[in-house]
């Protein structure tokens, strides 16, 4: 793995293809898949250590969205998840039963309900993220500083390509201009 990291860090894939060329795409995708599989293992280790009953992956996705977009309605949440409102409503029912979600009547419409994380839900998410970051920190501490910096820039660029910021400027751009 160290040898592979060194080659990719210097802009070359395992077979000698320049990392910026279209032919490097499959190599980068394969490396990303491998990293995602490793992250899944680390993520589950963080969930296994949860002091309260863990939530399902689908419920966790709901919690992430509500953490980011507090006060959204069920239709917007359903659109974000790409799921039927009835399925999302059941996910929310389970989170509400755990005390992780709050439903508040909308100020603009009596028929609409705004969803947000409860203090307990926010605490669960904060603790889960802290455990996961601890697991990641142990792995990241073993990396060479230059590889770590390159990974940070690459991940920021990947995030921006997958979900561009609303203002059009990436965090990576902001860091370089500061």
VEXBA-477523 format. One record per residue (C-alpha): x negated, y, z; residue number from 1; residue in one letter. Coordinates in nm, 4 decimals. Each point is the difference from the previous one (the first is absolute). Example, Ala and Ser with C-alpha at 12.3 -4.5 7.8 and 13.67 -1.06 7.14 Angstrom:
REM VEXBA-477523
(atom (-1.2300, -0.4500, 0.7800), 1, A)
(atom (-0.1370, 0.3440, -0.0660), 2, S)
//
This chain:
REM VEXBA-477523
(atom (0.0000, 0.0000, 0.0000), 1, X)
(atom (-0.2839, 0.2417, 0.0800), 2, X)
(atom (-0.1474, -0.0522, -0.3456), 3, X)
(atom (0.3370, 0.0705, -0.1632), 4, X)
(atom (0.0440, 0.3188, 0.2059), 5, X)
(atom (-0.3415, 0.1254, -0.1060), 6, X)
(atom (0.0724, -0.0561, -0.3673), 7, X)
(atom (0.3399, 0.1670, 0.0160), 8, X)
(atom (-0.1419, 0.2895, 0.2007), 9, X)
(atom (-0.2519, 0.0717, -0.2748), 10, X)
(atom (0.2764, 0.0031, -0.2636), 11, X)
(atom (-0.0421, -0.3544, -0.1316), 12, X)
(atom (0.2311, -0.2985, 0.0371), 13, X)
(atom (-0.1089, -0.3601, 0.0583), 14, X)
(atom (-0.0538, -0.0691, -0.3698), 15, X)
(atom (-0.1911, 0.3218, -0.0684), 16, X)
(atom (0.2938, 0.1965, -0.1454), 17, X)
(atom (-0.0066, 0.3691, 0.0896), 18, X)
(atom (0.2664, 0.0583, 0.2663), 19, X)
(atom (0.1562, 0.2924, -0.1880), 20, X)
(atom (0.0660, -0.1946, -0.3217), 21, X)
(atom (0.3373, -0.1551, -0.0879), 22, X)
(atom (-0.1586, -0.3478, 0.0129), 23, X)
(atom (-0.0711, 0.0545, 0.3714), 24, X)
(atom (0.3740, 0.0220, 0.0787), 25, X)
(atom (0.0513, -0.3748, 0.0527), 26, X)
(atom (-0.3071, -0.0196, 0.2255), 27, X)
(atom (0.1172, 0.2912, 0.2095), 28, X)
(atom (0.3534, -0.1434, 0.0165), 29, X)
(atom (-0.1381, -0.3358, 0.1166), 30, X)
(atom (-0.2153, 0.1680, 0.2657), 31, X)
(atom (0.3006, 0.2067, 0.1142), 32, X)
(atom (0.2138, -0.3155, 0.0252), 33, X)
(atom (-0.2666, -0.1668, 0.2129), 34, X)
(atom (-0.0166, 0.3042, 0.2271), 35, X)
(atom (0.3788, 0.0101, 0.0302), 36, X)
(atom (0.0022, -0.3661, 0.1035), 37, X)
(atom (-0.2621, 0.0743, 0.2663), 38, X)
(atom (0.1990, 0.3012, 0.1174), 39, X)
(atom (0.3118, -0.2168, 0.0317), 40, X)
(atom (-0.1916, -0.2245, 0.2400), 41, X)
(atom (-0.1198, 0.3008, 0.2013), 42, X)
(atom (0.3484, 0.1518, -0.0051), 43, X)
(atom (0.1606, -0.3162, 0.1329), 44, X)
(atom (-0.2590, -0.0186, 0.2780), 45, X)
(atom (0.1154, 0.3468, 0.1066), 46, X)
(atom (0.3646, -0.1060, -0.0067), 47, X)
(atom (-0.0688, -0.3206, 0.1941), 48, X)
(atom (-0.1364, 0.2054, 0.2890), 49, X)
(atom (0.3164, 0.2134, 0.0165), 50, X)
(atom (0.1281, 0.0454, 0.3556), 51, X)
(atom (0.3625, -0.0049, -0.1203), 52, X)
(atom (0.1814, -0.2199, -0.2456), 53, X)
(atom (-0.1514, 0.0583, -0.3442), 54, X)
(atom (0.2169, 0.1209, -0.2818), 55, X)
(atom (0.0202, -0.1552, -0.3448), 56, X)
(atom (-0.2000, 0.1390, -0.2907), 57, X)
(atom (0.3178, 0.1491, -0.1466), 58, X)
(atom (0.0879, 0.1664, 0.3292), 59, X)
(atom (-0.3545, 0.1320, 0.0249), 60, X)
(atom (0.0328, 0.1560, -0.3473), 61, X)
(atom (0.3154, 0.1746, 0.1226), 62, X)
(atom (-0.1899, 0.1285, 0.3034), 63, X)
(atom (-0.2836, 0.1328, -0.2168), 64, X)
(atom (0.2470, 0.1865, -0.2213), 65, X)
(atom (0.1884, 0.1444, 0.2979), 66, X)
(atom (-0.3279, 0.1065, 0.1570), 67, X)
(atom (-0.0884, 0.1850, -0.3205), 68, X)
(atom (0.3491, 0.1316, -0.0882), 69, X)
(atom (0.1812, 0.0480, 0.3282), 70, X)
(atom (0.3723, 0.0633, -0.0225), 71, X)
(atom (0.0632, -0.1536, -0.3421), 72, X)
(atom (0.3327, -0.1626, -0.0773), 73, X)
(atom (0.0697, -0.3650, -0.0793), 74, X)
(atom (0.0308, 0.0579, -0.3753), 75, X)
(atom (-0.3394, 0.1722, -0.0192), 76, X)
(atom (-0.1558, -0.2759, 0.2101), 77, X)
(atom (0.1580, -0.2633, -0.2274), 78, X)
(atom (-0.1418, 0.1778, -0.3053), 79, X)
(atom (-0.3473, 0.0140, 0.1606), 80, X)
(atom (0.0133, -0.3726, 0.0733), 81, X)
(atom (0.1597, -0.0927, -0.3322), 82, X)
(atom (0.2637, -0.1998, 0.1876), 83, X)
(atom (0.3779, -0.0062, 0.0295), 84, X)
(atom (0.1424, 0.2330, 0.2650), 85, X)
(atom (0.1745, -0.2938, 0.1704), 86, X)
(atom (-0.3332, -0.1830, 0.0436), 87, X)
(atom (-0.1711, 0.3138, 0.1259), 88, X)
(atom (0.2878, 0.0618, 0.2393), 89, X)
(atom (-0.0560, -0.3471, 0.1526), 90, X)
(atom (-0.3727, 0.0744, 0.0367), 91, X)
(atom (0.0912, 0.3233, 0.1775), 92, X)
(atom (0.2503, -0.1847, 0.2217), 93, X)
(atom (-0.2776, -0.2320, 0.1190), 94, X)
(atom (-0.2392, 0.2890, 0.0622), 95, X)
(atom (0.2734, 0.1847, 0.1871), 96, X)
(atom (0.0659, -0.3091, 0.2141), 97, X)
(atom (-0.3717, -0.0072, 0.0892), 98, X)
(atom (0.0203, 0.3660, 0.0971), 99, X)
(atom (-0.2372, 0.1048, -0.2795), 100, X)
(atom (0.2434, 0.2021, -0.2126), 101, X)
(atom (0.2458, 0.2819, 0.0685), 102, X)
(atom (0.3028, 0.0935, -0.2059), 103, X)
(atom (0.1166, 0.3590, 0.0193), 104, X)
(atom (0.2993, 0.1503, -0.1842), 105, X)
(atom (-0.1083, 0.2304, -0.2803), 106, X)
(atom (0.0510, 0.3718, 0.0489), 107, X)
(atom (0.0978, 0.0409, -0.3658), 108, X)
(atom (0.2448, -0.2900, -0.0398), 109, X)
(atom (0.2184, -0.1876, 0.2472), 110, X)
(atom (-0.0238, -0.3158, -0.2116), 111, X)
(atom (-0.3796, -0.0025, -0.0017), 112, X)
(atom (-0.2327, -0.1316, 0.2721), 113, X)
(atom (-0.3620, 0.1094, 0.0401), 114, X)
(atom (-0.2513, -0.2657, 0.0993), 115, X)
(atom (-0.3117, 0.0515, 0.2085), 116, X)
(atom (-0.2328, -0.1959, 0.2221), 117, X)
(atom (0.0749, 0.0058, 0.3703), 118, X)
(atom (-0.2751, 0.0756, 0.2502), 119, X)
(atom (-0.0306, -0.3746, 0.0549), 120, X)
(atom (-0.0251, -0.0598, -0.3774), 121, X)
(atom (-0.2625, 0.2721, -0.0405), 122, X)
(atom (-0.1939, -0.1485, 0.2912), 123, X)
(atom (0.0114, -0.3485, -0.1508), 124, X)
(atom (-0.1249, 0.1328, -0.3332), 125, X)
(atom (-0.2737, 0.2071, 0.1673), 126, X)
(atom (-0.1195, -0.3031, 0.2031), 127, X)
(atom (0.0121, -0.2280, -0.3035), 128, X)
(atom (-0.2019, 0.2461, -0.2071), 129, X)
(atom (-0.2553, 0.0369, 0.2814), 130, X)
(atom (-0.0485, -0.3782, 0.0246), 131, X)
(atom (-0.0359, -0.0287, -0.3766), 132, X)
(atom (-0.2481, 0.2861, -0.0129), 133, X)
(atom (-0.2061, -0.1665, 0.2752), 134, X)
(atom (-0.0159, -0.3174, -0.2101), 135, X)
(atom (-0.0990, 0.2011, -0.3069), 136, X)
(atom (-0.2619, 0.2001, 0.1917), 137, X)
(atom (-0.1833, -0.3196, 0.0948), 138, X)
(atom (-0.0279, -0.0929, -0.3677), 139, X)
(atom (-0.0819, 0.3516, -0.1202), 140, X)
(atom (-0.2770, 0.0325, 0.2613), 141, X)
(atom (-0.1858, -0.2808, -0.1771), 142, X)
(atom (-0.0052, 0.1863, -0.3330), 143, X)
(atom (-0.2843, 0.2100, -0.1355), 144, X)
(atom (0.0813, 0.3739, 0.0361), 145, X)
(atom (-0.0249, 0.0644, -0.3758), 146, X)
(atom (0.2365, -0.2910, -0.0726), 147, X)
(atom (0.2397, 0.1289, 0.2644), 148, X)
(atom (0.0023, 0.3487, -0.1534), 149, X)
(atom (0.0534, -0.1415, -0.3502), 150, X)
(atom (0.2841, -0.2161, 0.1294), 151, X)
(atom (0.1659, 0.2993, 0.1647), 152, X)
(atom (-0.0115, 0.2007, -0.3222), 153, X)
(atom (0.1240, -0.2968, -0.2014), 154, X)
(atom (0.2890, -0.0688, 0.2359), 155, X)
(atom (0.1034, 0.3668, -0.0015), 156, X)
(atom (-0.0025, -0.0007, -0.3807), 157, X)
(atom (0.1977, -0.3266, -0.0069), 158, X)
(atom (0.2590, 0.1413, 0.2432), 159, X)
(atom (0.0327, 0.3174, -0.2069), 160, X)
(atom (0.0418, -0.2000, -0.3227), 161, X)
(atom (0.2661, -0.2219, 0.1576), 162, X)
(atom (0.1854, 0.2806, 0.1792), 163, X)
(atom (-0.1118, 0.3484, -0.1107), 164, X)
(atom (0.0320, 0.2741, 0.2631), 165, X)
(atom (0.2900, 0.2407, -0.0501), 166, X)
(atom (-0.2279, 0.3011, -0.0449), 167, X)
(atom (-0.2088, -0.1727, -0.2679), 168, X)
(atom (-0.3314, 0.0239, 0.1891), 169, X)
(atom (-0.1599, -0.3107, 0.1442), 170, X)
(atom (-0.1586, -0.0223, 0.3445), 171, X)
(atom (-0.3243, -0.0902, -0.1766), 172, X)
(atom (0.0187, 0.3252, -0.2001), 173, X)
(atom (0.0667, 0.1977, 0.3167), 174, X)
(atom (-0.2996, -0.1607, 0.1759), 175, X)
(atom (-0.2348, 0.0823, -0.2890), 176, X)
(atom (0.1140, 0.3619, -0.0235), 177, X)
(atom (-0.0387, 0.0626, 0.3755), 178, X)
//
